């Protein structure tokens, strides 16, 4: 299968393994409009690919993904109509990873933040380099955690911990993330490729029909939860997109200062 029309995501094949690399290293692989749109259709294409049995997702450079690009976030404030398309794409990103028949392995080489964390946590198995920070700081820029984080975090670490982290936007170091079950394993950075490759080889050489059927069975309840969650959470995130607090959060980030939120 040919993967044409993808410019921000590098796609490489190694036999029946597809390796995906979010490729905006100069922006720490933050999502802009183009990468968001490409990610929203990528896993639908992969699901239809008869030559792929396992997928690996990572980021170029020193980050997995820093979340939403601030310039793009400002564009959605200035033109709220853009949010409708973004919201639709956001649903597709989360659901298409959960629904893809192939197991998707996240190689978290560095920071996975906001939407970057959501994409990583929607993957089936997650390996992170020690020292990598993982978190969903939507609230830190005045946004509702609406792109799937409020569904995935409680499913992985329980509601009590999910509330703590999502209400504060705290970033968690990979070792602690592994301890609480947010990711599968944290390993020294120099061992990340070896660990990921060994696990991928085990799946690639395993009983494909059984593995893919098991994924579908495990993910069905999570997929149903995400469908229910995303309808409300993205609508609420859309409301927060035009709030004064969100504009203040973006402005404060750009000016490298503490945000002064007013609750409006």
Backbone as numpy.savetxt, mean C-alpha at the origin, in Angstrom:
# Nx Ny Nz CAx CAy CAz Cx Cy Cz
2.34 -12.44 -21.55 1.50 -11.25 -21.55 2.38 -10.01 -21.55
2.06 -9.06 -22.40 2.80 -7.80 -22.47 2.19 -6.78 -21.52
3.05 -6.10 -20.77 2.59 -5.07 -19.84 3.00 -3.72 -20.41
2.14 -3.20 -21.25 2.41 -1.90 -21.86 1.61 -0.82 -21.11
2.09 0.39 -21.18 1.37 1.50 -20.57 1.70 1.71 -19.12
2.78 1.08 -18.63 3.21 1.30 -17.25 4.55 2.02 -17.27
4.57 3.25 -16.77 5.78 4.06 -16.80 6.37 4.29 -15.41
5.55 4.27 -14.38 6.04 4.53 -13.03 6.29 3.25 -12.25
5.96 2.11 -12.84 6.16 0.82 -12.21 6.95 -0.06 -13.17
8.11 -0.51 -12.75 8.94 -1.40 -13.56 8.46 -2.83 -13.38
8.34 -3.56 -14.49 7.81 -4.93 -14.46 8.84 -5.85 -15.11
9.33 -6.81 -14.34 10.34 -7.74 -14.82 9.87 -9.17 -14.56
10.11 -10.05 -15.52 9.73 -11.45 -15.38 10.95 -12.33 -15.16
10.85 -13.22 -14.19 11.84 -14.26 -13.98 11.09 -15.59 -13.96
11.04 -16.23 -15.13 10.26 -17.43 -15.33 8.80 -17.14 -14.97
8.24 -17.77 -13.94 6.82 -17.55 -13.63 6.63 -16.61 -12.44
7.68 -15.85 -12.13 7.62 -14.84 -11.07 7.67 -13.46 -11.72
6.74 -12.58 -11.31 6.71 -11.21 -11.81 7.18 -10.28 -10.70
8.19 -9.47 -11.01 8.75 -8.55 -10.02 8.36 -7.12 -10.39
7.67 -6.46 -9.48 7.16 -5.10 -9.70 7.94 -4.14 -8.81
8.38 -3.02 -9.40 9.11 -2.02 -8.64 8.49 -0.65 -8.86
7.93 -0.08 -7.80 7.47 1.30 -7.88 8.69 2.18 -8.11
8.68 2.96 -9.19 9.92 3.55 -9.69 9.87 5.08 -9.76
9.68 5.70 -8.60 9.84 7.15 -8.48 10.80 7.42 -7.31
12.03 6.91 -7.41 12.93 6.99 -6.25 13.24 8.40 -5.80
13.22 9.35 -6.75 13.50 10.74 -6.39 12.43 11.31 -5.47
11.23 10.70 -5.47 10.13 11.12 -4.60 9.81 10.05 -3.56
10.78 9.18 -3.28 10.59 8.07 -2.35 9.38 7.22 -2.75
9.17 7.12 -4.07 8.08 6.31 -4.63 6.70 6.74 -4.12
6.57 8.04 -3.83 5.26 8.56 -3.45 4.33 8.49 -4.65
3.06 8.25 -4.37 2.06 8.14 -5.43 1.70 9.51 -5.96
1.87 9.71 -7.27 1.27 10.85 -7.95 0.07 10.32 -8.74
-0.58 11.17 -9.49 -1.79 10.75 -10.21 -1.49 9.61 -11.16
-0.35 9.66 -11.84 -0.03 8.63 -12.82 0.21 7.28 -12.15
1.01 7.25 -11.10 1.31 5.97 -10.46 0.06 5.39 -9.81
-0.79 6.25 -9.27 -2.05 5.80 -8.66 -2.92 5.13 -9.71
-3.04 5.75 -10.88 -3.85 5.17 -11.95 -3.26 3.86 -12.44
-1.94 3.82 -12.61 -1.30 2.59 -13.07 -1.47 1.46 -12.07
-1.31 1.76 -10.78 -1.47 0.73 -9.76 -2.91 0.22 -9.71
-3.87 1.07 -10.05 -5.28 0.68 -9.97 -5.66 -0.37 -11.01
-4.86 -0.53 -12.06 -5.18 -1.54 -13.09 -4.14 -2.65 -13.17
-3.00 -2.48 -12.50 -1.90 -3.42 -12.64 -2.29 -4.83 -12.21
-2.90 -4.97 -11.03 -3.16 -6.31 -10.51 -4.35 -6.98 -11.21
-5.20 -6.20 -11.82 -6.24 -6.78 -12.67 -5.60 -7.42 -13.89
-4.60 -6.74 -14.46 -3.86 -7.30 -15.58 -3.12 -8.57 -15.15
-2.49 -8.51 -13.99 -1.72 -9.67 -13.51 -2.63 -10.86 -13.26
-3.79 -10.62 -12.71 -4.74 -11.70 -12.45 -5.07 -12.48 -13.72
-5.06 -11.79 -14.86 -5.39 -12.40 -16.14 -4.17 -12.99 -16.85
-3.02 -12.90 -16.24 -1.77 -13.34 -16.86 -1.55 -14.83 -16.61
-1.64 -15.67 -17.64 -1.48 -17.11 -17.45 -0.05 -17.54 -17.18
0.91 -16.64 -17.38 2.33 -16.97 -17.24 2.92 -16.58 -15.90
2.09 -16.07 -15.00 2.59 -15.60 -13.70 1.93 -16.38 -12.57
2.77 -16.92 -11.67 2.27 -17.65 -10.51 2.51 -16.93 -9.19
3.54 -16.09 -9.13 3.90 -15.37 -7.91 4.31 -13.95 -8.29
3.99 -12.99 -7.42 4.31 -11.58 -7.66 5.11 -11.04 -6.48
6.13 -10.25 -6.77 6.90 -9.55 -5.74 6.75 -8.05 -6.00
6.43 -7.30 -4.95 6.27 -5.85 -5.07 7.25 -5.15 -4.15
7.99 -4.18 -4.69 8.96 -3.43 -3.90 9.06 -2.00 -4.43
9.96 -1.23 -3.85 10.18 0.14 -4.29 11.62 0.36 -4.70
11.85 1.25 -5.65 13.20 1.59 -6.08 13.85 2.52 -5.06
15.17 2.39 -4.92 15.88 3.30 -4.03 15.73 2.92 -2.57
15.57 3.92 -1.72 15.63 3.68 -0.27 14.27 3.62 0.41
13.18 3.64 -0.36 11.85 3.56 0.24 11.00 2.56 -0.51
10.03 2.00 0.19 8.98 1.22 -0.47 8.03 2.20 -1.14
7.35 3.02 -0.33 6.56 4.14 -0.86 6.22 5.08 0.28
6.45 6.37 0.04 6.20 7.39 1.06 4.76 7.86 1.09
3.86 7.18 0.35 2.44 7.55 0.41 2.04 8.46 -0.73
1.26 9.48 -0.41 0.77 10.40 -1.44 1.72 11.55 -1.68
2.00 11.83 -2.93 2.83 12.97 -3.30 2.13 14.27 -2.90
2.84 15.15 -2.21 2.22 16.35 -1.67 1.69 17.29 -2.76
2.38 17.35 -3.88 1.88 18.19 -4.98 0.55 17.67 -5.48
0.43 16.36 -5.59 -0.82 15.74 -6.04 -1.93 15.96 -5.01
-1.60 15.83 -3.73 -2.60 16.07 -2.69 -3.12 17.51 -2.75
-2.22 18.46 -3.03 -2.65 19.85 -3.16 -3.55 20.02 -4.37
-3.26 19.32 -5.45 -4.10 19.40 -6.64 -5.53 18.93 -6.34
-5.66 17.92 -5.50 -7.01 17.43 -5.15 -7.75 18.41 -4.25
-7.01 19.17 -3.45 -7.66 20.23 -2.67 -8.14 21.34 -3.60
-7.30 21.73 -4.54 -7.62 22.83 -5.45 -8.73 22.46 -6.42
-8.82 21.18 -6.78 -9.87 20.71 -7.70 -10.49 19.44 -7.13
-11.47 19.58 -6.23 -12.05 18.41 -5.55 -12.68 17.40 -6.50
-13.00 17.82 -7.74 -13.60 16.86 -8.68 -12.61 15.73 -9.00
-11.31 15.99 -8.84 -10.31 14.96 -9.08 -10.47 13.81 -8.08
-11.05 14.14 -6.93 -11.19 13.13 -5.88 -12.07 11.96 -6.33
-13.08 12.21 -7.13 -13.98 11.13 -7.56 -13.20 10.04 -8.28
-12.34 10.45 -9.21 -11.53 9.46 -9.93 -10.55 8.78 -8.97
-9.94 9.56 -8.11 -8.98 9.00 -7.16 -9.63 7.97 -6.26
-10.84 8.27 -5.81 -11.56 7.36 -4.93 -11.85 6.03 -5.62
-12.29 6.10 -6.86 -12.57 4.87 -7.62 -11.30 4.05 -7.80
-10.21 4.73 -8.13 -8.94 4.04 -8.30 -8.47 3.42 -6.98
-8.68 4.14 -5.88 -8.26 3.64 -4.58 -8.93 2.32 -4.22
-10.22 2.21 -4.51 -10.92 0.94 -4.28 -10.29 -0.17 -5.11
-10.01 0.13 -6.36 -9.45 -0.89 -7.26 -8.08 -1.35 -6.78
-7.28 -0.43 -6.28 -5.93 -0.82 -5.84 -6.02 -1.88 -4.75
-6.77 -1.61 -3.70 -6.85 -2.54 -2.58 -7.51 -3.85 -3.00
-8.66 -3.75 -3.65 -9.41 -4.96 -3.98 -8.69 -5.81 -5.01
-8.00 -5.18 -5.96 -7.33 -5.98 -6.99 -6.15 -6.76 -6.43
-5.48 -6.22 -5.41 -4.40 -6.99 -4.77 -4.99 -8.17 -4.00
-6.08 -7.93 -3.28 -6.72 -9.00 -2.52 -7.31 -10.07 -3.43
-7.81 -9.65 -4.60 -8.51 -10.57 -5.48 -7.60 -11.26 -6.49
-6.42 -10.73 -6.76 -5.52 -11.37 -7.71 -5.29 -12.82 -7.29
-5.36 -13.74 -8.22 -5.23 -15.16 -7.86 -3.82 -15.50 -7.40
-2.81 -14.76 -7.86 -1.43 -15.04 -7.48 -1.12 -14.47 -6.09
-0.35 -15.19 -5.28 0.14 -14.59 -4.04 1.07 -13.42 -4.35
0.90 -12.33 -3.61 1.71 -11.12 -3.80 2.58 -10.94 -2.56
3.87 -10.87 -2.77 4.84 -10.76 -1.68 5.38 -9.34 -1.65
5.26 -8.68 -0.51 5.79 -7.32 -0.37 7.22 -7.39 0.16
8.13 -6.80 -0.59 9.53 -6.65 -0.18 9.68 -5.20 0.27
9.53 -4.97 1.58 9.50 -3.62 2.13 10.93 -3.20 2.44
11.56 -2.53 1.48 12.97 -2.18 1.56 13.23 -0.89 2.33
12.18 -0.13 2.59 12.32 1.13 3.31 10.94 1.60 3.72
10.81 2.89 3.99 9.56 3.43 4.52 8.35 3.02 3.68
7.31 2.56 4.36 6.02 2.26 3.74 4.99 3.06 4.53
4.53 4.17 3.95 3.77 5.16 4.70 2.47 5.49 3.96
1.39 5.68 4.71 0.12 6.07 4.10 -0.36 5.03 3.11
-0.62 5.47 1.88 -1.03 4.53 0.84 0.06 3.49 0.59
1.31 3.86 0.78 2.39 2.88 0.66 2.23 1.75 1.65
1.83 2.07 2.88 1.58 1.03 3.88 0.36 0.21 3.50
-0.70 0.87 3.02 -1.90 0.14 2.62 -1.59 -0.88 1.54
-0.83 -0.47 0.53 -0.48 -1.38 -0.55 0.34 -2.55 -0.02
1.30 -2.26 0.84 2.12 -3.34 1.42 1.27 -4.31 2.23
0.38 -3.78 3.06 -0.40 -4.62 3.96 -1.50 -5.39 3.24
-1.87 -4.95 2.04 -2.84 -5.71 1.25 -2.19 -6.93 0.61
-0.85 -6.96 0.57 -0.14 -8.11 0.00 -0.30 -9.32 0.92
-0.02 -10.48 0.37 -0.28 -11.73 1.10 0.75 -12.01 2.17
2.02 -11.77 1.87 3.10 -12.01 2.83 4.05 -10.83 2.73
4.52 -10.35 3.88 5.31 -9.12 3.92 6.63 -9.34 4.63
7.71 -8.98 3.96 9.05 -9.04 4.55 9.61 -7.62 4.54
10.10 -7.17 5.69 10.58 -5.79 5.81 12.02 -5.76 6.28
12.77 -4.80 5.77 14.13 -4.58 6.25 14.08 -3.94 7.63
14.89 -4.44 8.53 14.97 -3.83 9.85 15.31 -2.34 9.71
14.62 -1.53 10.44 14.82 -0.08 10.35 13.79 0.60 9.48
13.13 -0.16 8.60 12.08 0.43 7.78 10.93 0.89 8.66
10.36 2.05 8.36 9.24 2.58 9.13 7.95 2.33 8.37
6.93 1.88 9.10 5.64 1.56 8.51 4.58 2.30 9.32
3.68 2.97 8.62 2.64 3.69 9.34 1.65 4.33 8.39
0.54 4.77 8.97 -0.52 5.40 8.18 -0.85 6.75 8.81
-0.08 7.79 8.44 -0.25 9.10 9.07 -1.24 10.01 8.34
-2.32 9.44 7.80 -3.33 10.29 7.16 -3.75 11.44 8.07
-4.01 11.10 9.34 -4.52 12.13 10.26 -3.50 13.25 10.47
-2.22 12.96 10.25 -1.19 13.96 10.45 -1.28 15.10 9.45
-1.95 14.83 8.30 -2.19 15.90 7.33 -3.69 16.17 7.21
-4.44 15.86 8.27 -5.85 16.21 8.31 -6.75 15.39 7.41
-6.36 14.16 7.10 -7.17 13.29 6.24 -7.68 12.09 7.02
-8.87 11.63 6.68 -9.37 10.35 7.19 -8.54 9.23 6.58
-8.22 8.22 7.36 -7.48 7.05 6.85 -8.44 6.21 6.03
-8.67 6.65 4.79 -9.77 6.09 4.02 -9.41 5.20 2.87
-8.10 4.98 2.60 -7.76 4.24 1.39 -7.56 2.75 1.63
-8.12 2.25 2.71 -8.02 0.83 3.01 -7.34 0.52 4.32
-6.61 1.49 4.86 -5.91 1.27 6.11 -6.83 0.93 7.27
-8.00 1.57 7.30 -8.93 1.33 8.42 -9.60 -0.03 8.32
-9.44 -0.73 7.20 -9.89 -2.12 7.09 -8.75 -3.08 7.39
-7.57 -2.81 6.82 -6.47 -3.77 6.90 -5.80 -3.80 8.27
-5.58 -2.63 8.88 -4.88 -2.61 10.16 -5.62 -3.39 11.25
-6.93 -3.19 11.45 -7.62 -3.99 12.48 -7.58 -5.48 12.19
-7.65 -5.85 10.91 -7.60 -7.26 10.55 -6.26 -7.89 10.91
-5.20 -7.09 10.87 -3.86 -7.62 11.12 -3.44 -7.54 12.58
-3.74 -6.43 13.24 -3.22 -6.24 14.61 -4.31 -6.08 15.65
-5.58 -6.17 15.24 -6.67 -5.99 16.19 -7.12 -4.55 16.27
-8.33 -4.36 16.75 -8.91 -3.01 16.76 -8.22 -2.07 17.75
-7.83 -2.58 18.92 -7.23 -1.70 19.92 -5.93 -1.08 19.39
-5.05 -1.92 18.85 -3.78 -1.39 18.33 -4.03 -0.54 17.08
-4.94 -0.98 16.23 -5.22 -0.21 15.01 -5.70 1.19 15.35
-6.57 1.31 16.32 -7.05 2.65 16.73 -5.88 3.51 17.20
-5.02 2.93 18.02 -3.88 3.68 18.55 -3.03 4.25 17.41
-2.70 3.41 16.45 -1.79 3.84 15.38 -2.47 4.73 14.35
-3.72 4.45 14.02 -4.39 5.24 13.00 -4.88 6.58 13.54
-5.22 6.65 14.82 -5.64 7.92 15.40 -4.47 8.89 15.56
-3.25 8.35 15.71 -2.07 9.20 15.95 -1.19 9.34 14.71
-1.28 8.38 13.78 -0.39 8.39 12.62 1.03 7.96 12.95
1.22 7.30 14.09 2.56 6.90 14.53 3.19 5.93 13.52
4.48 6.13 13.26 5.24 5.21 12.42 5.91 4.15 13.29
5.90 2.91 12.81 6.40 1.79 13.59 7.62 1.21 12.90
8.66 0.95 13.66 9.85 0.30 13.10 9.53 -1.15 12.77
10.16 -1.68 11.73 9.80 -2.98 11.18 9.86 -4.11 12.20
10.84 -4.07 13.10 10.95 -5.14 14.09 9.72 -5.19 14.98
9.27 -4.03 15.43 8.05 -4.01 16.24 6.84 -4.39 15.41
6.81 -3.94 14.15 5.69 -4.29 13.27 5.57 -5.81 13.14
6.70 -6.50 13.06 6.67 -7.96 12.98 6.21 -8.57 14.30
6.63 -7.99 15.40 6.25 -8.51 16.72 4.75 -8.47 16.94
4.08 -7.43 16.42 2.63 -7.30 16.65 1.81 -7.89 15.50
2.49 -8.45 14.50 1.78 -9.12 13.41 1.38 -8.22 12.26
1.90 -7.00 12.22 1.57 -6.11 11.11 2.24 -6.57 9.83
3.48 -7.05 9.95 4.18 -7.66 8.82 4.62 -9.06 9.25
4.98 -9.88 8.28 5.37 -11.25 8.62 6.73 -11.34 9.29
7.72 -10.68 8.68 9.07 -10.80 9.22 9.87 -9.53 8.98
10.71 -9.18 9.95 11.70 -8.11 9.79 13.07 -8.77 9.80
13.89 -8.46 8.80 15.21 -9.08 8.68 16.24 -8.00 8.40
17.51 -8.26 8.69 18.54 -7.28 8.34 18.47 -6.93 6.87
18.70 -5.67 6.55 18.55 -5.20 5.17 19.38 -6.02 4.20
20.58 -6.41 4.62 21.46 -7.16 3.72 20.95 -8.59 3.48
19.98 -9.04 4.27 19.43 -10.39 4.09 18.05 -10.38 3.43
17.53 -9.18 3.15 16.15 -9.08 2.65 15.97 -9.84 1.34
16.86 -9.66 0.38 16.72 -10.34 -0.90 16.79 -11.86 -0.74
17.71 -12.31 0.07 17.85 -13.76 0.26 16.59 -14.36 0.85
16.03 -13.71 1.85 14.82 -14.22 2.50 13.63 -14.19 1.55
13.45 -13.07 0.86 12.33 -12.95 -0.08 12.47 -13.97 -1.20
13.66 -14.07 -1.77 13.85 -14.98 -2.90 13.61 -16.43 -2.51
14.04 -16.81 -1.31 13.83 -18.18 -0.86 12.34 -18.48 -0.70
11.60 -17.53 -0.15 10.16 -17.75 0.03 9.45 -17.78 -1.31
9.82 -16.88 -2.21 9.20 -16.84 -3.53 9.47 -18.13 -4.29
10.71 -18.63 -4.20 11.04 -19.89 -4.87 10.21 -21.04 -4.32
9.98 -21.04 -3.03 9.17 -22.09 -2.42 7.75 -22.07 -2.98
7.18 -20.87 -3.13 5.83 -20.78 -3.70 5.84 -21.12 -5.18
6.83 -20.61 -5.90 6.88 -20.84 -7.34 7.04 -22.31 -7.68
7.69 -23.07 -6.81 7.90 -24.49 -7.03 6.85 -25.35 -6.33
5.86 -24.69 -5.74 4.83 -25.41 -5.00 3.61 -25.73 -5.85
2.57 -26.28 -5.23 1.34 -26.64 -5.94 0.50 -25.40 -6.23
0.63 -24.84 -7.41 0.05 -23.55 -7.75 -1.45 -23.50 -7.54
-2.16 -24.53 -8.00 -3.62 -24.53 -7.87 -4.03 -24.48 -6.41
-3.34 -25.25 -5.58 -3.67 -25.30 -4.16 -3.36 -23.97 -3.47
-2.19 -23.39 -3.81 -1.80 -22.12 -3.19 -2.77 -21.01 -3.58
-3.11 -20.93 -4.85 -4.00 -19.87 -5.30 -5.41 -20.05 -4.75
-5.86 -21.28 -4.66 -7.18 -21.52 -4.07 -7.21 -21.18 -2.59
-6.10 -21.46 -1.91 -6.01 -21.11 -0.49 -6.02 -19.60 -0.31
-5.31 -18.87 -1.18 -5.36 -17.41 -1.12 -6.78 -16.91 -1.28
-7.49 -17.43 -2.28 -8.86 -16.98 -2.52 -9.74 -17.23 -1.30
-9.55 -18.38 -0.65 -10.36 -18.72 0.51 -10.05 -17.82 1.70
-8.75 -17.61 1.95 -8.35 -16.77 3.08 -8.80 -15.33 2.87
-8.66 -14.83 1.66 -8.92 -13.42 1.40 -10.39 -13.07 1.21
-11.26 -14.06 1.03 -12.66 -13.73 0.79 -13.27 -12.90 1.91
-13.14 -13.30 3.19 -13.70 -12.46 4.26 -13.06 -11.08 4.33
-11.73 -11.02 4.08 -11.04 -9.73 4.12 -11.48 -8.85 2.96
-11.69 -9.46 1.81 -12.18 -8.73 0.65 -13.57 -8.16 0.93
-14.45 -8.96 1.52 -15.80 -8.48 1.86 -15.72 -7.32 2.86
-14.84 -7.46 3.84 -14.66 -6.38 4.82 -14.17 -5.11 4.14
-13.21 -5.25 3.22 -12.66 -4.09 2.53 -13.72 -3.41 1.67
-14.56 -4.18 1.01 -15.62 -3.59 0.19 -16.53 -2.73 1.05
-16.94 -3.28 2.19 -17.81 -2.53 3.11 -17.11 -1.29 3.64
-15.86 -1.45 4.03 -15.11 -0.35 4.63 -14.84 0.78 3.64
-14.42 0.42 2.42 -13.97 1.43 1.47 -15.09 2.38 1.04
-16.32 1.87 0.96 -17.41 2.75 0.59 -17.55 3.93 1.53
-17.50 3.64 2.84 -17.64 4.70 3.84 -16.34 5.48 4.02
-15.23 4.76 4.16 -13.99 5.45 4.52 -13.51 6.39 3.42
-13.68 6.00 2.17 -13.28 6.90 1.09 -14.22 8.10 0.97
-15.51 7.89 1.27 -16.43 9.03 1.27 -16.04 10.02 2.37
-15.69 9.52 3.54 -15.27 10.39 4.64 -13.93 11.05 4.34
-13.04 10.32 3.68 -11.77 10.93 3.29 -12.01 12.06 2.29
-12.99 11.87 1.40 -13.33 12.92 0.45 -13.81 14.19 1.15
-14.59 14.02 2.21 -15.03 15.19 2.99 -13.82 15.87 3.64
-12.94 15.06 4.22 -11.77 15.65 4.88 -10.81 16.29 3.87
-10.87 15.87 2.61 -10.01 16.44 1.58 -10.22 17.93 1.41
-11.44 18.40 1.65 -11.73 19.83 1.46 -11.81 20.57 2.80
-11.31 19.95 3.86 -11.34 20.61 5.17 -10.17 21.58 5.32
-10.36 22.55 6.18 -9.28 23.50 6.49 -8.11 22.79 7.14
-8.39 21.79 7.96 -7.31 21.05 8.63 -6.41 20.34 7.61
-7.00 19.80 6.56 -6.17 19.12 5.56 -5.26 20.11 4.85
-5.81 21.27 4.48 -4.96 22.28 3.85 -3.84 22.70 4.79
-4.17 22.87 6.06 -3.15 23.22 7.04 -2.10 22.12 7.15
-2.53 20.86 7.12 -1.59 19.76 7.22 -0.61 19.74 6.05
-1.11 19.98 4.84 -0.25 20.01 3.66 0.70 21.21 3.72
0.16 22.38 4.09 0.99 23.59 4.16 2.09 23.43 5.21
1.71 22.89 6.37 2.70 22.70 7.44 3.79 21.72 7.01
3.41 20.67 6.30 4.41 19.71 5.83 5.39 20.38 4.87
4.87 21.17 3.96 5.74 21.84 2.99 6.65 22.85 3.68
6.14 23.50 4.74 6.91 24.51 5.45 7.75 23.91 6.58
7.67 22.59 6.74 8.46 21.87 7.74 8.23 22.42 9.16
6.96 22.52 9.50 6.58 22.99 10.83 5.44 22.15 11.38
5.13 22.33 12.64 3.98 21.65 13.26 2.69 22.22 12.71
1.77 21.35 12.40 0.46 21.81 11.93 -0.33 22.39 13.10
-1.11 23.43 12.79 -1.98 24.05 13.80 -3.43 23.78 13.40
-3.93 22.65 13.84 -5.28 22.22 13.45 -6.33 22.95 14.27
-7.47 23.21 13.63 -8.57 23.93 14.28 -9.84 23.10 14.38
-9.81 21.88 13.84 -10.99 21.03 13.88 -12.03 21.40 12.82
-11.60 22.09 11.79 -12.51 22.51 10.72 -12.06 21.97 9.38
